[in-house]
Amino acid sequence: MLQYLHYNHLDKETMEKDSEPGGIIPIFPLPSTVFYPGTPLPLHIFEPRYRQMTADALESERKIGMVLLKPNWEATYFDRPDIFTVGCVGNIEKEIRHLDGKYNFTLIGLRRFRVIKELEGKLYRRAEIELLEEQNEQVIDDTPNTIRDGLIDRYRELTSMIPKNNLEEPDWNLGEKLSQFVDRFAYRLDLNLEQKQTFLEEQDVLRRARFLHDFLKMKINLVHLSKVRNATPDSARWN
């Protein structure tokens, strides 16, 4: 249900700098991966076209844009299946090139982007993009912040309801900006693909926070409902 992640192993400068990858970047479409700024994405690269993509990226800006494939991508996977046009660009870190030409590396999320148009000329997909600006950004520090603290309280309420909950209290130092906090907070949650993409496409930080608050509230209500149902299994209202 919940993921725990500490961010102190990530390179702070890489996460927090305003990276300008340029107008054209390689894009890597996957069917089940939605990527957020400030989060890590371990990747194993084995297809020839994406080996070339990685090699080219390492020789230039070290940037790759992750995008989600739209449903029914299977029939045209080796061509150009449809993608969602909002993705996240990341920086390649800790790359390993294997003797057979495959790669392992971690991509660290930098910025949301929107695809303007795709370009031809390479084995892999490339796109001209625009970087998306955060709206209603806030700086957060050690002083109380109602949005951050409200999400933490909801999270604690939910985890306290999980049977045999032996999970440690996570590190809540998730960034100096509210956008960083909510994106890394979302990384911990078991959102489905549609919810993840909806969250990624939302540029308004306050709306993203509300989205997560409502998600946690829904989870809490489901746990309450489950407990009531288990306490009265023979009740006619469950028939």
Secondary structure, DSSP 8 states (H G I E B T S, - for coil): -B-----TTS-HHHHHS-----SEEEEEEESS----TT-EEEEEE-SHHHHHHHHHHHTTT-EEEEEEB-SS-GGGTTS---B-SEEEEEEEEEEEE-TTS-EEEEEEEEEEEEEEEEE-SSSSEEEEEEE---BS--B--SS--HHHHHHHHHHHHHHHTSTT-----------SBHHHHHHHHHHTB---HHHHHHHHH--BHHHHHHHHHHHHHHHHHHHHHHHHHHH-TT-GGG-
